[in-house]
Amino acid sequence: MRDKKIQDLIAAEEKRQREGLELIPSENYVSRDVLNAIGSVFTNKYSEGFPGKRYYGGQINTDKVEQLAIDRAKILFGSDHANVQSHSGAPANEAVYYAWVEPGETIMGMELSHGGHLTHGRPGTMPAKIFNFVRYGMKDVETGEIDYDQMLQTAKKTKPRIIIAGFSSYPRELDYKKFVAIGNEVGAVLMADMAHIAGLIAAKALANPLDAGFQVMTTTTHKTLRGPRGALICSNGTVSNPFQPVDKKLTNLPTLIDRAVFPGIQGGPHMHTIAAKAVTFGEAMKPEFKVYARQVLKNSKKLADELMKRGFKLVTNGTDNHMMVADVKASFGIDGKVAEEVLDKIGLTLNKQIIPDDPLPPYKPSGIRLGTPAITTRGLKEADMTQIAEWMSQAIKHRRDDKILNRLSKEVKEFCLKFPLPSDR
Ligand SMILES: Cc1ncc(COP(=O)(O)O)c(C=O)c1O
């Protein structure tokens, strides 16, 4: 690359990624093939429209790429349709809202501090200005059990047009059948936002909400799915010409969603990213990906156990998926910001996190959130989880002792260099 400044920053970022352990549960490492697709000449192409129906010429290759991505996504998640154009998780969720809900109508999502995502109606966001959001949450934060009775009562009272199952900081499995029963009783569309766990669903390591009767599933492609930054919307129903308006009927959801994405909220699709999504879905169909997903879960359980042995109080006292949330205020009397910063010093990257009904503010919350998708891609196994838990415990205990922190940092770096990045292989 001739731009020396950017080349140096890329090299520095590669070094940072190589020499540290990535524990942020929404991050991962893509393969060289995915990187090559993102960096390809498809970035040069405008392709407004959908395969076979475009506003620009020269689509002989883009049509094939997008169709391949759609076909693979449908097989992977067992849906009637897939829209692969959404630029990211937030616009994917917004597209579903705009497809089905009118301004002022109600959408139900998980309480944000209990694990729901900002796009599920955080005050101040555009969706929250347009729609009325109501909440459900955990009945018991010690087990993570959702309060399905309260969910039904609220749904009966507020008549949501969509009920969202999905989270960014909830470590347990949801009971999708209960969501479907409640949604059917009040006439709501069931939407699963599986941004965090779609890779585990694709590998059949966790349950698929579409199998339980959900009509829509949105996901990012860059977390457990291990693809480029982007999103995917799978839906069930009849697929018809996206250029023709259709009635707002359940069976038309796929077309309503396509139209909400383009021209509803986006312009030209990012074809280089769609090519990388196609590569990602192809990789996720391979037997090796099933092995990967199972190992993510084994590592996560082991890391949770080892942390709890060392005095970390985990929200819901464990995990069923790839992530865990630790209440470091209750465990060690420090806030999540302090924990994040001290762990960063030794090369362990994770994020501060609000815990259920957190008395502390989001910028200095009571918790941290961590997970195993990226370190599992790197090749780490259960035995390595014991070592990570020990480093975390030591760093927090000796957070004011620079000598000890320097030693731990060296140990982490030496350990990391034994595990090359997938793009180095
Ligand atoms: C559950 C959930 N939905 C949506 C998003 C938004 O995705 P993006 O950051 O790609 O817009 C996230 C991101 O973390 C998420 O966790």
The ligand as a MOL file (V3000), in Angstrom:
LIG
                    3D

  0  0  0     0  0            999 V3000
M  V30 BEGIN CTAB
M  V30 COUNTS 16 16 0 0 0
M  V30 BEGIN ATOM
M  V30 1 C -28.5770 -8.0350 19.5200 0
M  V30 2 C -27.9620 -7.0000 18.6440 0
M  V30 3 N -28.7030 -6.4450 17.6890 0
M  V30 4 C -28.2040 -5.4980 16.8650 0
M  V30 5 C -26.8980 -5.0780 16.9790 0
M  V30 6 C -26.4220 -3.9570 16.1050 0
M  V30 7 O -25.4850 -4.3630 15.1830 0
M  V30 8 P -24.5070 -3.3100 14.4650 0
M  V30 9 O -23.5490 -2.8470 15.4700 0
M  V30 10 O -23.9110 -4.1270 13.3560 0
M  V30 11 O -25.3730 -2.2220 13.9200 0
M  V30 12 C -26.0750 -5.6600 17.9500 0
M  V30 13 C -24.6670 -5.2060 18.0750 0
M  V30 14 O -23.9620 -5.4890 18.9520 0
M  V30 15 C -26.6230 -6.6390 18.8140 0
M  V30 16 O -25.8930 -7.1930 19.7710 0
M  V30 END ATOM
M  V30 BEGIN BOND
M  V30 1 1 1 2
M  V30 2 1 2 3
M  V30 3 2 2 15
M  V30 4 2 3 4
M  V30 5 1 4 5
M  V30 6 1 5 6
M  V30 7 2 5 12
M  V30 8 1 6 7
M  V30 9 1 7 8
M  V30 10 2 8 9
M  V30 11 1 8 10
M  V30 12 1 8 11
M  V30 13 1 12 13
M  V30 14 1 12 15
M  V30 15 2 13 14
M  V30 16 1 15 16
M  V30 END BOND
M  V30 END CTAB
M  END
